[in-house]
Amino acid sequence: MKSFLIKEDRSIESFDDRSLQNAIEENIDLMRERVSGEITNNCSIITQQNAALGIYPPERCEAIKSYIAVCRNEYLRCKGLILAATSNDEADAVQFVAPEVPEGI
């Protein structure tokens, strides 16, 4: 577990007793939650289902599917970096870059 100690002089000291494998698993789980939340915040589950079923006009369906694909690709990029990490700090440093939300979804 990664924890922080705030000293009397207000300096911060961190302690990380996780194994590299635990840090990798934790960061992948956090990344998965972040990506899922990003997609759901911008495109509800019902909207995603309707797009998959082709209920909306083709342009809107394509915009929704494209947005989800871009989010998925960014997740896969982050996951690859996390899996390639050689230290806990390296795994913790990977950042998800949220894609721009297309208009009309």
Biotite code that builds the C-alpha atoms (Angstrom):
import biotite.structure as struc

atoms = struc.array([
    struc.Atom([0.000, 0.000, 0.000], chain_id="A", res_id=1, res_name="MET", atom_name="CA", element="C"),
    struc.Atom([1.254, 3.464, -0.817], chain_id="A", res_id=2, res_name="LYS", atom_name="CA", element="C"),
    struc.Atom([0.964, 5.840, 2.110], chain_id="A", res_id=3, res_name="SER", atom_name="CA", element="C"),
    struc.Atom([2.112, 9.340, 2.944], chain_id="A", res_id=4, res_name="PHE", atom_name="CA", element="C"),
    struc.Atom([3.461, 10.825, 6.165], chain_id="A", res_id=5, res_name="LEU", atom_name="CA", element="C"),
    struc.Atom([3.185, 14.575, 6.758], chain_id="A", res_id=6, res_name="ILE", atom_name="CA", element="C"),
    struc.Atom([5.974, 15.639, 9.077], chain_id="A", res_id=7, res_name="LYS", atom_name="CA", element="C"),
    struc.Atom([5.906, 18.490, 11.584], chain_id="A", res_id=8, res_name="GLU", atom_name="CA", element="C"),
    struc.Atom([7.849, 20.684, 9.146], chain_id="A", res_id=9, res_name="ASP", atom_name="CA", element="C"),
    struc.Atom([5.035, 20.031, 6.620], chain_id="A", res_id=10, res_name="ARG", atom_name="CA", element="C"),
    struc.Atom([7.258, 17.962, 4.352], chain_id="A", res_id=11, res_name="SER", atom_name="CA", element="C"),
    struc.Atom([5.724, 14.824, 2.907], chain_id="A", res_id=12, res_name="ILE", atom_name="CA", element="C"),
    struc.Atom([7.365, 11.434, 2.922], chain_id="A", res_id=13, res_name="GLU", atom_name="CA", element="C"),
    struc.Atom([5.885, 8.547, 0.975], chain_id="A", res_id=14, res_name="SER", atom_name="CA", element="C"),
    struc.Atom([6.141, 4.842, 1.652], chain_id="A", res_id=15, res_name="PHE", atom_name="CA", element="C"),
    struc.Atom([5.325, 2.216, -0.926], chain_id="A", res_id=16, res_name="ASP", atom_name="CA", element="C"),
    struc.Atom([5.384, -1.375, 0.239], chain_id="A", res_id=17, res_name="ASP", atom_name="CA", element="C"),
    struc.Atom([3.551, -2.762, -2.813], chain_id="A", res_id=18, res_name="ARG", atom_name="CA", element="C"),
    struc.Atom([5.258, -5.289, -5.024], chain_id="A", res_id=19, res_name="SER", atom_name="CA", element="C"),
    struc.Atom([5.679, -4.285, -8.661], chain_id="A", res_id=20, res_name="LEU", atom_name="CA", element="C"),
    struc.Atom([3.002, -6.805, -9.638], chain_id="A", res_id=21, res_name="GLN", atom_name="CA", element="C"),
    struc.Atom([0.561, -5.332, -7.109], chain_id="A", res_id=22, res_name="ASN", atom_name="CA", element="C"),
    struc.Atom([1.263, -1.806, -8.355], chain_id="A", res_id=23, res_name="ALA", atom_name="CA", element="C"),
    struc.Atom([0.682, -2.913, -11.946], chain_id="A", res_id=24, res_name="ILE", atom_name="CA", element="C"),
    struc.Atom([-2.604, -4.651, -11.099], chain_id="A", res_id=25, res_name="GLU", atom_name="CA", element="C"),
    struc.Atom([-3.794, -1.691, -9.024], chain_id="A", res_id=26, res_name="GLU", atom_name="CA", element="C"),
    struc.Atom([-3.000, 0.812, -11.779], chain_id="A", res_id=27, res_name="ASN", atom_name="CA", element="C"),
    struc.Atom([-4.670, -1.292, -14.476], chain_id="A", res_id=28, res_name="ILE", atom_name="CA", element="C"),
    struc.Atom([-7.808, -1.538, -12.310], chain_id="A", res_id=29, res_name="ASP", atom_name="CA", element="C"),
    struc.Atom([-7.773, 2.218, -11.711], chain_id="A", res_id=30, res_name="LEU", atom_name="CA", element="C"),
    struc.Atom([-7.265, 2.871, -15.423], chain_id="A", res_id=31, res_name="MET", atom_name="CA", element="C"),
    struc.Atom([-10.168, 0.559, -16.310], chain_id="A", res_id=32, res_name="ARG", atom_name="CA", element="C"),
    struc.Atom([-12.422, 2.417, -13.862], chain_id="A", res_id=33, res_name="GLU", atom_name="CA", element="C"),
    struc.Atom([-11.287, 5.797, -15.191], chain_id="A", res_id=34, res_name="ARG", atom_name="CA", element="C"),
    struc.Atom([-11.974, 4.852, -18.821], chain_id="A", res_id=35, res_name="VAL", atom_name="CA", element="C"),
    struc.Atom([-15.349, 3.297, -18.010], chain_id="A", res_id=36, res_name="SER", atom_name="CA", element="C"),
    struc.Atom([-16.314, 6.394, -16.043], chain_id="A", res_id=37, res_name="GLY", atom_name="CA", element="C"),
    struc.Atom([-15.171, 8.698, -18.843], chain_id="A", res_id=38, res_name="GLU", atom_name="CA", element="C"),
    struc.Atom([-17.280, 6.823, -21.392], chain_id="A", res_id=39, res_name="ILE", atom_name="CA", element="C"),
    struc.Atom([-20.343, 6.604, -19.138], chain_id="A", res_id=40, res_name="THR", atom_name="CA", element="C"),
    struc.Atom([-20.123, 10.287, -18.139], chain_id="A", res_id=41, res_name="ASN", atom_name="CA", element="C"),
    struc.Atom([-20.201, 11.337, -21.783], chain_id="A", res_id=42, res_name="ASN", atom_name="CA", element="C"),
    struc.Atom([-22.383, 8.608, -23.241], chain_id="A", res_id=43, res_name="CYS", atom_name="CA", element="C"),
    struc.Atom([-24.918, 6.734, -21.112], chain_id="A", res_id=44, res_name="SER", atom_name="CA", element="C"),
    struc.Atom([-25.257, 2.961, -21.258], chain_id="A", res_id=45, res_name="ILE", atom_name="CA", element="C"),
    struc.Atom([-28.623, 3.312, -22.995], chain_id="A", res_id=46, res_name="ILE", atom_name="CA", element="C"),
    struc.Atom([-27.119, 5.623, -25.613], chain_id="A", res_id=47, res_name="THR", atom_name="CA", element="C"),
    struc.Atom([-24.294, 3.126, -26.189], chain_id="A", res_id=48, res_name="GLN", atom_name="CA", element="C"),
    struc.Atom([-26.790, 0.286, -26.613], chain_id="A", res_id=49, res_name="GLN", atom_name="CA", element="C"),
    struc.Atom([-28.954, 2.300, -28.989], chain_id="A", res_id=50, res_name="ASN", atom_name="CA", element="C"),
    struc.Atom([-25.902, 3.154, -31.093], chain_id="A", res_id=51, res_name="ALA", atom_name="CA", element="C"),
    struc.Atom([-24.847, -0.495, -31.209], chain_id="A", res_id=52, res_name="ALA", atom_name="CA", element="C"),
    struc.Atom([-28.342, -1.460, -32.337], chain_id="A", res_id=53, res_name="LEU", atom_name="CA", element="C"),
    struc.Atom([-28.368, 1.252, -35.005], chain_id="A", res_id=54, res_name="GLY", atom_name="CA", element="C"),
    struc.Atom([-31.408, 3.036, -33.596], chain_id="A", res_id=55, res_name="ILE", atom_name="CA", element="C"),
    struc.Atom([-29.894, 6.498, -34.076], chain_id="A", res_id=56, res_name="TYR", atom_name="CA", element="C"),
    struc.Atom([-29.032, 8.076, -37.432], chain_id="A", res_id=57, res_name="PRO", atom_name="CA", element="C"),
    struc.Atom([-25.869, 6.547, -38.939], chain_id="A", res_id=58, res_name="PRO", atom_name="CA", element="C"),
    struc.Atom([-23.745, 9.656, -38.257], chain_id="A", res_id=59, res_name="GLU", atom_name="CA", element="C"),
    struc.Atom([-24.601, 9.626, -34.554], chain_id="A", res_id=60, res_name="ARG", atom_name="CA", element="C"),
    struc.Atom([-24.074, 5.861, -34.271], chain_id="A", res_id=61, res_name="CYS", atom_name="CA", element="C"),
    struc.Atom([-20.665, 6.221, -35.896], chain_id="A", res_id=62, res_name="GLU", atom_name="CA", element="C"),
    struc.Atom([-19.704, 9.148, -33.644], chain_id="A", res_id=63, res_name="ALA", atom_name="CA", element="C"),
    struc.Atom([-20.608, 7.169, -30.525], chain_id="A", res_id=64, res_name="ILE", atom_name="CA", element="C"),
    struc.Atom([-18.814, 4.016, -31.671], chain_id="A", res_id=65, res_name="LYS", atom_name="CA", element="C"),
    struc.Atom([-15.782, 6.052, -32.708], chain_id="A", res_id=66, res_name="SER", atom_name="CA", element="C"),
    struc.Atom([-15.613, 7.815, -29.337], chain_id="A", res_id=67, res_name="TYR", atom_name="CA", element="C"),
    struc.Atom([-15.756, 4.499, -27.477], chain_id="A", res_id=68, res_name="ILE", atom_name="CA", element="C"),
    struc.Atom([-13.065, 3.050, -29.777], chain_id="A", res_id=69, res_name="ALA", atom_name="CA", element="C"),
    struc.Atom([-10.769, 6.033, -29.115], chain_id="A", res_id=70, res_name="VAL", atom_name="CA", element="C"),
    struc.Atom([-11.264, 5.598, -25.356], chain_id="A", res_id=71, res_name="CYS", atom_name="CA", element="C"),
    struc.Atom([-10.539, 1.871, -25.671], chain_id="A", res_id=72, res_name="ARG", atom_name="CA", element="C"),
    struc.Atom([-7.359, 2.555, -27.658], chain_id="A", res_id=73, res_name="ASN", atom_name="CA", element="C"),
    struc.Atom([-6.176, 5.064, -25.055], chain_id="A", res_id=74, res_name="GLU", atom_name="CA", element="C"),
    struc.Atom([-6.850, 2.472, -22.332], chain_id="A", res_id=75, res_name="TYR", atom_name="CA", element="C"),
    struc.Atom([-4.810, -0.102, -24.256], chain_id="A", res_id=76, res_name="LEU", atom_name="CA", element="C"),
    struc.Atom([-1.959, 2.401, -24.654], chain_id="A", res_id=77, res_name="ARG", atom_name="CA", element="C"),
    struc.Atom([-1.966, 3.079, -20.910], chain_id="A", res_id=78, res_name="CYS", atom_name="CA", element="C"),
    struc.Atom([-2.230, -0.617, -20.057], chain_id="A", res_id=79, res_name="LYS", atom_name="CA", element="C"),
    struc.Atom([0.782, -1.366, -22.255], chain_id="A", res_id=80, res_name="GLY", atom_name="CA", element="C"),
    struc.Atom([2.829, 1.306, -20.491], chain_id="A", res_id=81, res_name="LEU", atom_name="CA", element="C"),
    struc.Atom([1.764, 0.032, -17.085], chain_id="A", res_id=82, res_name="ILE", atom_name="CA", element="C"),
    struc.Atom([2.631, -3.566, -17.974], chain_id="A", res_id=83, res_name="LEU", atom_name="CA", element="C"),
    struc.Atom([6.046, -2.425, -19.240], chain_id="A", res_id=84, res_name="ALA", atom_name="CA", element="C"),
    struc.Atom([6.796, -0.512, -16.027], chain_id="A", res_id=85, res_name="ALA", atom_name="CA", element="C"),
    struc.Atom([9.924, -1.530, -14.158], chain_id="A", res_id=86, res_name="THR", atom_name="CA", element="C"),
    struc.Atom([9.092, 0.300, -10.917], chain_id="A", res_id=87, res_name="SER", atom_name="CA", element="C"),
    struc.Atom([6.057, 1.265, -8.880], chain_id="A", res_id=88, res_name="ASN", atom_name="CA", element="C"),
    struc.Atom([6.657, 4.951, -9.607], chain_id="A", res_id=89, res_name="ASP", atom_name="CA", element="C"),
    struc.Atom([6.759, 4.258, -13.326], chain_id="A", res_id=90, res_name="GLU", atom_name="CA", element="C"),
    struc.Atom([3.468, 2.340, -13.151], chain_id="A", res_id=91, res_name="ALA", atom_name="CA", element="C"),
    struc.Atom([1.895, 5.129, -11.058], chain_id="A", res_id=92, res_name="ASP", atom_name="CA", element="C"),
    struc.Atom([3.007, 7.820, -13.516], chain_id="A", res_id=93, res_name="ALA", atom_name="CA", element="C"),
    struc.Atom([0.926, 6.586, -16.471], chain_id="A", res_id=94, res_name="VAL", atom_name="CA", element="C"),
    struc.Atom([-1.841, 9.066, -17.255], chain_id="A", res_id=95, res_name="GLN", atom_name="CA", element="C"),
    struc.Atom([-5.063, 8.541, -19.204], chain_id="A", res_id=96, res_name="PHE", atom_name="CA", element="C"),
    struc.Atom([-5.545, 11.315, -21.748], chain_id="A", res_id=97, res_name="VAL", atom_name="CA", element="C"),
    struc.Atom([-9.281, 11.694, -22.239], chain_id="A", res_id=98, res_name="ALA", atom_name="CA", element="C"),
    struc.Atom([-10.229, 12.097, -25.889], chain_id="A", res_id=99, res_name="PRO", atom_name="CA", element="C"),
    struc.Atom([-12.344, 14.985, -27.103], chain_id="A", res_id=100, res_name="GLU", atom_name="CA", element="C"),
    struc.Atom([-16.047, 14.216, -26.993], chain_id="A", res_id=101, res_name="VAL", atom_name="CA", element="C"),
    struc.Atom([-17.600, 14.565, -30.459], chain_id="A", res_id=102, res_name="PRO", atom_name="CA", element="C"),
    struc.Atom([-20.591, 16.850, -30.806], chain_id="A", res_id=103, res_name="GLU", atom_name="CA", element="C"),
    struc.Atom([-23.999, 15.281, -31.034], chain_id="A", res_id=104, res_name="GLY", atom_name="CA", element="C"),
    struc.Atom([-23.468, 12.125, -29.047], chain_id="A", res_id=105, res_name="ILE", atom_name="CA", element="C"),
])
